[in-house]
Amino acid sequence: MKTDMILSVYQSPKTVFTLADIAMLSGETDMISLSKKMNYYVKKGRLGNPRKGVYTKPGYQPEEMACAIFKPSYLSLEYVLQKAGVVFQYDSRFTSVSYLSRTVTVDGHVYIYRKIRNTMLLNTAGILTQENGISMAVPERAFLDLCYLQKHCYLDNLKPLDSKRIEEMLAHYQSKAMTRRVKELMNSNGY
């Protein structure tokens, strides 16, 4: 059943949408027609279009943009570790894990995507997804993602991390070398 597209968009808790998201919200199946309608709303100033195929409500959340540019992806690595107090160095970039490695700038925000093995990308252990579409790793998962992607990682404070949670998720990575690195890093920090 088709509904008023702009009304559906504004009633949604999300602030960032792909064309496919809007099609699901409105029930529209004709993607060419939908694209033309979205371009009309952009020209009228009702929606933003900061990147091809991505539409935004005014005042959109950059975290949502990070999860919408490439799907599937989730916020992780330095972004999450900085918020958790594991990394002290301030960095305004949004770091995510995805199926490819890219750096993208949208509206002055820098989004960095690091490629991870598909089995890990699709494993939801330690990833929280909010109603507005933001998928974010818990600090322990972000720590493990960073250890998986970087042979040498330097972290300021491992105290906020739950070692039992790390051990539970570590087996999912199926990497003996990474397991060794994580255990060495944890032991050198008193865990």
Secondary structure, DSSP 8 states (H G I E B T S, - for coil): ----HHHHHHHSS-SEEEHHHHHHHH----HHHHHHHHHHHHHTTSSEEEETTEEE-TT--HHHHHHHHSSSEEE-HHHHHHHHTS--S----EEEEESS-EEEEETTEEEEEEE--HHHHT--TTEEE-TTS-EEE-HHHHHHHHHHH-SS---S--TTS-HHHHHHHHGGG--HHHHHHHHHHHHHTT-
